[in-house]
Amino acid sequence: MKHTDIADLLKGDFLGKQVTVCGWVRTSRESASVAFLELSDGTCFARLQIVIDKTKLSPDPECMKNGASVCVTGAVVKAFKGEGVELNADTVALLGKCPPEYPIQKKRTTLEFLRTIPHLRLRTNTFNAVFRVRSVAAQAIHRYFHERHYVYVNTPIITASDCEGAGEMFRVTTQPFNAAYASEEAYFKNDFFGQKAGLSVSGQLEGEVAAMAFSKIYTFGPSFRAEKSNTTRHLAEFWHIEPEVAFAELPDIIEIAQDMIKYLIRAVLDECPDEMDFFDKFMEKGLKEKLLNVVNSDFAVLDYTDAVGLLKKADVKFAYPVEWGCDLQTEHEKYLTDVVFKKPVFVTNYPKEIKSFYMKQNPDGKTVAATDLLVPGIGEIIGCSEREADYEKLLSAMKARKMDLSAYKQYLDLRLFGSVPHSGFGLGFERFVMYVTGVENIRDVTLFPRAVGNIM
């Protein structure tokens, strides 16, 4: 069907020209002599106003119903009010009816209600804007790394190793639900891969393999965690940006992470002005100012031990008590970012007992060269560390956790054949989208959210 995208029409030189547009009716109103349709085709956040002279044209009444799809041909004219253009219709053809029970109505547009209709919620302003920002941010991620000589690699989604060692993996199997074997070993031996397999929680371990050949790589794809955390920040399936950089120590990767975050924010602010105006007005007052402040200032860097000291002195009653050695909770992270620093904060040098086996051990014997990037309103969005490059130290850490060394032979081999200092991080893409849009629930920034108890 030959037609002009509304995005091109609103930005191009079409004044006085005859065009055809297609889209969905977002709102309609009419009087005795004239009718108006607000049309959206999804190619931009803005809508196109269609003007129908009822003395010359009598469109099907179904064309006036919210949610209906139509094809309109007419002349592009200057908008009667304000700047921009509108379309004086010569023909209005109905493409698809929309019945009265169409659920996208002004009186029923809470985010909670819209989560029950994920197949339709994209037609609202909120989700139209969210996913347009998400798309721009994804493009900017690839652009950022490509411009800096990173190689884009695709790590396996099905894997035999648990990167984080937490055991929160979804199992991949072809066995019937009632399969019965005398032992676990016999069960997995008869499975598709001949051993236990699961969905990847991270592409990091395979990413390190690539970094030992290309120096700078990144992967951007889905990760899966069977963590039963039914919160506004957790999903069972999420998208992950994971660079790995050879010849980089912890301060180097912190600098890269900060630079990347600023680059992505600039891209969203520059390329999504209408969407960001919408979020600033309806989702989080002062959002644009907050993001501009992030872009124009250095992030704070705070040692974990100092962070614990600040939290212990805070005149706040935390639900989770703070002691050295504890993992910081969301309430602690938000206090540091929202109250103390009022900007993103890198917390560094965590106790080794609460971090993963692969992180470089610091000389003090108690901490590792790791950092989490905490941002206001969200908490952690990046987990980052220098990787342990010493074979014996890595082996010792794995043995202390009673890990199956045979499953990590290739990973250990990297420390034998030309090992180098190297670092990397993981950015939860959905959490980044939450941060730049002001959306408070992670289920509202992904197309079909997968969470504990929910697979709509």
N, C-alpha and C positions, 0 to 999 in steps of 0.2 A: 504494500500500500504506500504509494508515494506521498510523502508529507514532510513538513518542516518541523524540526525540533523546536520546542518553545524556548529552550536555552539560546539557540541561534537567533530566533526571531527577536527576543528581547535585547540582545546585545549587538545584532547586526544592523545593516542599513536596508530595512525592508519597508520603510515608510512609503505609502502609496502603491505598494505592490500587492498582487493577488496571491494568496497562499492558502495551503490546506494544512490544518493541524489536527492532531488526534490526542485524546486524553480522557481523564476522568473528571466528572463534575464534583467540585469540592463544596461549592455553595451556589445557590441560585435565588433570584428574586425577580419579581415582575410587577408591572402596573398594567393599565388597560392598553397602553400603546407600545410599551417597550419591555424587554426582558433582558436580564443579565446572567451570565454564567461565569463562574470562576473555574478555569480549567487548569489541570496539572497533568503533565505527561511524565513526570519523574526525572526529566533531564536537567532540571535546576530547582532550587528551593522556591523561587518566585512562581506566581500563577499568572496566567493570561486572562484578561477580562474579554469575554465575548459579548457583543452588543447585538441584540436581535430586534429589529424593527417589526413589530407585530402587524403593522398595517401592510407590510409587504411579504411577510413570511410567517407561516403557521407551523412551527416545529411540532413533532410528536410530543405530547405531554410527558412521555417517559424520559425525554431528553432533559427535563428540568429536575429530575430526581437526583438527590445526593448519591454519589457512587456510581451512577450510570456512565458508560463509556460512549463517546460521541466522536464524530468526524465533522469538522467545520471548515468550510471554504469561505473566504471573504477578503476584504481589503484591509490592509494595515493602516491605521490612522493614529494621529497623536491622541494620547489619553485626554479625556474631557477634564479630568481633575489630576493635578500633579504632573510629574514627569513620566516619561515612558510612552508606551504605545498600547493600543487595544485593537481588537479585530471586529469590524462591522460584518456580520454574517450575511452571506448570500444563500448558503445552504447549511442545514444542520441535520446530519444523518445519525440515527441511533445505531450503535454497534453492539451494545450489551445492556439489557435492562438491569435494574437494581431494585429489588422489592422493598417495601416499607420496613421490613425487619432488619435491614442493613444495620449492623451494630455500631458503626462509627457515627455517633451522634454527639452533639455538644454536651448533652446532659450525662453522658456515660463515657467520658474519656479519661478517667483516672488511670494512672499507670498500672495499678493493681488489676483493674478490669481488662486493660489491653493485653496484659500478660496471658489472659485466658484465650485470646484470639491472635496468636502470633502470625497467622497467615494473612491477617488483614491490617494489623496495627501499623505496618509500614506506610499506610496511606495517610496517617496523621502527620501534622507538622513536626511533632517531637521526633518521631522515628524517621521521618524523611530527613530531618537535619542530622540526627545521630549517625545514620548510615552513610550519609554524604561525607561527614567529617571522618568517619572510619575509613572510607575509601581513599580520601585524600591523604590521610596519615599513612596508610599502607603503601601508597605510591611513594611518599616521601621517605619511608624507611628504605625501600630499594634504591632510591635516588641517592640517599646519604651514603650508603655503603659503596655503591657503584662508583661514585665520584672519588672515593678514597681508596680505590684499588682492592677492595674486598672481593673474594670469590664467593658467589652464592652457591651453597650446597644443600642438598635435600637428604636429611638423615632418616634412618628407618623409623617407621611408625610402629612396626612389630619388632620387638626386641626380646632378648633373653636376660638382659641385665637391668636391675633397678638402679638408676643413676643416683637417686637420693638415699637409697638404702632404707627407706621407711616402710617398704612393703605395701604401699598403697597403690598397687597396679591393678588394672583390669586384666583378667586372664583371657587369652585368646585360645580357643579350643574348637575342635570339630567333633569331640566326643559327644555321644548322646547324653541326655540329662540323667539317665539311670545307669550310666556306665559303672561297672563294679570290677575292681581289681584288688588283688591281695595286698598290693603296696602302692605307694605314691610313685615309686620308680617305675613300676610296671604300667601304671596309668599313663604317665607322660611318654614312656617309650613307645606306646601305641598311638600317641596323638600325632597330629599332622607334621610337626617339626621334629618329633622324636625326643623332645625335651620341653620343659615348661617355658611358655612364652606369654608375653603380655603387651599391652599398648604402652608406648613410650611415655614416660613422665618428663623427659627432656632429651634433646638431641646433643647435649654437651659432650658426652664421652666420645661419640663419633665425630663431633665437631673438632675436638682436640686432635684426632687423627688427621683431619684435613688441614688443620693449622700447622701441623708439623711438616707439611709439604708446601703450602701456599702462604704461610705467615699470617695472613689476615683473611678470615672467612666469616660468614654469617649464615644462619639458617632462620627461616621464618615460616612457621607452620604450626599445626595443632599438637597439643600435648594433652595427656589424659591422667587424671589423678582420682583414685577411688577413695578420696578423703571425705568422710561423712560430716562435712562442715556446711550446714545449711544457713549460710550468712549472706549478707549483701555483697560480699567480696569474693565468694568462692564459686567456681564452676567445676564440673567433672571433665568438661572438654573446653579448652581455651587455646588461644593462639599466643605463640611464644616467639620473641625475637632473641636470638642467642648468637652474639659474636664471640669468636675465640681469636686471640691475638698473640702470636709468638713474639718473644723478646719484649714483653710488657710485664711490668711489675704492678703492684696494687695502685700506686699513685697514677700510673699511666692509664690504667683501665678506668679509674675514677674520672680522669679528665675526658676520656672518650665518651663515657656514659653521660656526663654533663653536657658535652658538646652535642651529642645526638638528641637528647631531650630538648635542648633549646632549638635545634634545627627543626625538629618535628612540630614544636609549638609555633614557630615562625611560619611554617608551611600552612598550618591550619588557619592561623590568623590572616595570612595573606590570601589564601585561596578560597576560604569559606566565610567571607564577611557577613553575608546575610544570615547564615546559620549561627555564627557566633553572636550576632546582634540578638537573635532569637533566644539563645541560651542565656545571654547576659540579662535579658529582660524577664524571662519566664522561669529559668531554672536556677540560676545563682547570680544574685545581684553583685556586680563588681567583678565578675569572672574575667572579663577582658583585661581589666587593670591588674588583676592578680597574675594572669599569664604574662603580661608585658613586664611585670616586675621580675618574674622568674627569668625571662629572656635577658633582661638587662642587669642581672646581679649574679654574683658568684654564689654557689650553693655552700652551705655550712658543712664542715667536716668535724665530727665529734667522736672521740674515742668511746668505746662501749663503757669503760670504767667510769669516765666522766659523765656519760649519760645516766648511768645508775645513780651517781652522786646527785645529779640534778633532780632526778625523779624522787629520790629519798627525801630531799629537802623541800619538795613541792608541797604547797598548802592545798593538797587535793587528796581526797580519800579514794584511792584506786580500788577497784573490785579485786584486782590481782596484786598482792604485795610485791614489792620490788626488792630483790637481793642480788648480789653479784652471782652470776651463774645462771640466772633465769633467762628464759627467752622473752624478749619484749612483746607485750600484747598490743593490740590495736589502740587501746586507751593510752598506753605509754607513748606509742609512736605519735599519736595525734597531739599529745601534750607538748612534745618536743617541737613538732612542726608548727602547730597552730598557736601555741601560747609563748614558747620560749624564743624560737627563731623567726617564726612567721614566714618561712620559706622552706624549700626542700633542704634536707639534711642527709649527709652520708654518715652513718654510724659505722665505725670501723673496729677491727680487732676484737671479735667476739670470742667468748670461751669456746675451746675446741670441742667440748662435750656436746654442745647444742648445735654444732655445724657439721657439714658433711665430711666424709672421709678424705675427699680429694683436695681439700684446701691446704695451702702451704702453712706449715707449722712455724709460729714465730719463735725467736730465740728464748723467750721467757718460759717456754714449755707449757704455758696455760692457755694461750690464745692462738688464733689463726688469722692469716692476712685476708680477712673477709670484710665486706661492707654491704649494708642494705641502704638503698636510697628510699627515704621516707618523704612523702609529699603531703602538704596540708589537705585535710578532708578525707584522705584515702588511707594513709599509712604507707606500707611498703609497696613499691611498684617494681623495684629492681633488686635482685639478689646477685651479688658480685663477689669474686674472689680471685686472688692469685692461686694458681693450681700448684700442688706439690710436685716439684720436678725431680726430687731426690728419690731414687728407687727404694732404698732401705727405709726411709721415713714413710713413704707411701705404703709399703708392704707392712710396716709395723702398725700403722693406723688401721689398715684393713683387717689384720689379724686381731687387733684389740676389739674390733666389732664383730669378730667371728664370721666374716664374710667368706663366701665361696670363691676362693682365689682362681679356680679354673675358669669361672665365668668372666674374669677380667684379665686374662692372659695378654690379650692384644693391648689393652690399656696400660698394663705394667711394662710391656715391651717398649712403649714409647719412651720410657725413662732409661732404657738401656742403649738405644740407638740414636745418639745425638740429641739428648735431652736439652731443653732450653727453658729459661724462665718464660712462663706464659700465663695469661689471665683471660677471663671472660665474664660475661654476665647474662642474665635472663631477664627480659622485660615482659611482663604480662600485658599483652596488647589491650585486652579489654579494660584493665585497670587504667592504662594510659588514656583510653577513650573516655572513661568516666571522669578522669581528672580534667581533661580539656573541655568537656561539655557541661560539667557540673551535675551530671546524672548520678544519683546516689545508689542505684542498685545495678549490679553487674549483669543481671538478667535482662536489663533494658539496653544493653549495648552489643548484644549478639543476636543473630537472626533467630535461631531456635535454641534457647538455653538448655543445657544438659546439666542438671544438678541432682543431688540426692533426692530420690522420690519423684523426679520429674523428667519425663522424656516425651513431651508433647510434640 
